[in-house]
């Protein structure tokens, strides 16, 4: 998903898209309102309190964990990593937008 799509989602949700809000939305829509307990234990393999912390943006997740969640939820790894990294950038009070590109299709310029 690109930045325009993320911004469109933000406008629809009337709130900024965070990793936590994305996970909560997936749980409530694609898993038909599954409880945090069931979703955390049966789908993601973590504690209910950890899921609550993630969904309420009290805890961020690592890039490897974002990749793991994407696999378990049959979602885009690139999108999950982008949102997780954007949360990290925002928490650091940086005004940057994270964009990921395939290394095979672009030149790395630093």
C-alpha positions in Angstrom: 0.0 0.0 0.0 1.3 3.5 -0.9 1.3 6.7 1.1 -1.8 8.0 -0.7 -3.7 4.8 0.2 -2.6 5.2 3.8 -3.7 8.8 3.9 -7.1 7.8 2.4 -7.5 5.2 5.1 -6.6 7.8 7.7 -9.4 10.0 6.4 -11.9 7.2 6.3 -11.0 6.2 9.9 -10.9 9.8 11.0 -7.8 8.9 12.9 -4.2 8.3 12.0 -3.4 4.7 11.0 -1.1 3.0 13.5 -0.1 -0.6 13.7 -2.4 -0.9 16.7 -5.4 0.5 15.0 -4.7 -1.7 12.0 -4.5 -4.9 14.1 -7.7 -3.9 16.0 -9.5 -3.2 12.7 -8.4 -6.6 11.3 -9.5 -8.4 14.4 -12.9 -6.7 14.4 -13.6 -7.0 10.7 -11.8 -10.0 9.2 -12.2 -12.0 12.4 -15.8 -10.9 13.0 -15.3 -9.3 16.3 -13.2 -12.1 17.8 -12.3 -11.2 21.4 -8.8 -10.0 22.3 -8.3 -13.2 24.3 -9.2 -15.5 21.4 -7.4 -13.5 18.8 -4.2 -13.0 20.8 -3.9 -16.7 21.8 -5.3 -18.5 18.8 -4.2 -16.3 15.9 -1.2 -14.3 17.0 0.2 -16.5 19.8 0.7 -13.8 22.4 -0.9 -12.7 25.6 -4.2 -10.7 25.8 -2.4 -8.0 27.7 0.3 -7.7 25.0 -2.4 -7.5 22.3 -4.2 -4.8 24.3 -1.0 -2.8 24.6 -0.5 -3.1 20.8 -4.0 -2.2 19.8 -4.1 0.8 22.1 -0.6 2.0 20.9 1.0 1.6 24.3 3.6 -0.8 22.9 5.3 -0.9 19.5 6.4 -4.0 17.8 9.6 -4.9 16.1 10.1 -5.4 12.4 10.5 -9.2 12.8 7.2 -9.2 14.8 5.5 -7.2 12.1 6.6 -9.7 9.5 5.4 -12.6 11.7 2.0 -11.0 12.2 1.6 -10.3 8.5 2.2 -14.0 7.8 -0.2 -15.2 10.4 -2.9 -12.8 9.2 -2.2 -13.4 5.5 -1.4 -9.7 4.9 1.3 -7.8 3.1 4.7 -8.0 4.9 5.8 -4.8 3.2 2.7 -2.9 4.4 2.9 -4.2 8.0 6.7 -3.3 8.2 5.9 0.1 6.8 3.3 0.9 9.4 5.5 -0.5 12.2 8.4 1.6 11.1 6.2 4.7 10.7 5.1 4.2 14.3 8.8 4.1 15.4 9.6 7.3 13.4 6.6 9.1 14.9 7.4 8.1 18.4 10.9 9.6 17.9 9.2 12.9 17.0 10.5 12.9 13.5 8.5 14.4 10.7 9.3 11.7 8.1 7.2 9.3 6.0 8.4 5.8 5.6 8.4 4.3 2.2 9.7 0.8 1.4 10.9 -0.2 -2.1 12.1 -3.6 -3.3 15.9 -3.5 -3.5 15.8 -5.3 -6.8 13.9 -2.5 -8.4 15.7 0.5 -7.1 19.1 1.8 -6.4 20.0 2.5 -2.8 21.0 6.1 -2.4 22.2 7.4 1.0 
